């Protein structure tokens, strides 16, 4: 699950809408090397919902490949 990071002040660009902000919201996940930067809670929620959807698809695909023996190929 994404972890919110606080206390960093500078000008950053939101990865969802591209807006510049001096009061960003940072999130870091275990599978990302860089923190995700957002201009607002709405952009953060939009990104988090997409990230969770992608994680669920990865889990489903790996479960299906194990179920059908594709991991042995």
C-alpha positions in Angstrom: 0.0 0.0 0.0 1.3 3.5 -0.8 3.0 5.4 2.1 2.5 9.2 2.4 5.7 11.2 2.9 5.5 14.6 4.5 7.9 17.5 5.1 9.5 18.1 1.8 9.1 21.7 0.4 10.1 22.7 -3.2 8.3 23.1 -6.5 7.3 19.8 -8.1 5.1 18.6 -11.0 2.1 16.4 -10.3 2.4 13.0 -12.1 -1.4 12.9 -12.7 -2.3 16.3 -14.1 1.1 17.9 -14.7 0.4 21.0 -12.5 3.3 22.6 -10.7 2.9 22.8 -6.9 5.0 24.1 -4.0 3.0 22.1 -1.5 3.1 18.5 -3.0 1.8 15.3 -1.6 4.3 12.4 -1.8 3.6 8.7 -1.8 6.1 5.8 -1.9 5.3 2.2 -2.5 7.6 -0.8 -2.0 7.8 -1.5 -5.8 8.8 2.1 -6.8 12.2 3.6 -6.6 11.0 7.2 -6.7 8.2 8.8 -4.7 5.0 9.7 -6.6 4.3 13.4 -6.5 0.7 14.9 -6.5 -0.7 18.4 -6.4 -3.9 17.5 -4.5 -5.7 14.8 -2.6 -7.9 14.2 -5.7 -4.9 13.5 -7.9 -3.5 11.2 -5.2 -6.7 9.3 -4.9 -7.0 8.9 -8.7 -3.4 7.5 -8.9 -3.9 5.2 -5.8 -7.1 3.7 -7.2 -5.3 3.0 -10.6 -2.2 1.6 -8.7 -4.4 -0.8 -6.7 -6.3 -1.9 -9.8 -2.9 -2.7 -11.5 -1.7 -4.6 -8.5 -4.9 -6.7 -8.5 -4.4 -7.5 -12.2 -0.8 -8.6 -11.5 -2.0 -10.9 -8.7 -4.8 -12.4 -10.8 -2.4 -13.0 -13.8 0.1 -14.8 -11.6 -2.6 -16.9 -9.9 -3.9 -17.9 -13.3 -0.5 -18.9 -14.6 0.1 -21.0 -11.6 -3.3 -22.6 -11.8 -2.8 -23.6 -15.4 0.8 -24.7 -15.0 2.3 -21.8 -17.1 4.9 -21.2 -14.5 6.6 -24.5 -15.4 7.3 -23.3 -19.0 
